[in-house]
Amino acid sequence: MFLDICRARPTSAENLSRLLLRDSKYLQSQYLKELLEAGELEYTYPDMPRHPKQKYRTKV
């Protein structure tokens, strides 16, 4: 589900948490981190993981 949402358009952790009715910190630690490490997602600002406008997108 994460990949489908991020494939349509880059999405922030906060927006994902609202869409999926989950806490954003939980999503980041349990799902997004693993998808980033697996190479399935990437940051929109790859050199700045804590950028205030950071979003996730499906890696092409």
Secondary structure, DSSP 8 states (H G I E B T S, - for coil): -HHHHHHHS-B-HHHHHHHHTS-HHHHIIIIIHHHHHTTSEEESSTT-TT-TT--EEE--
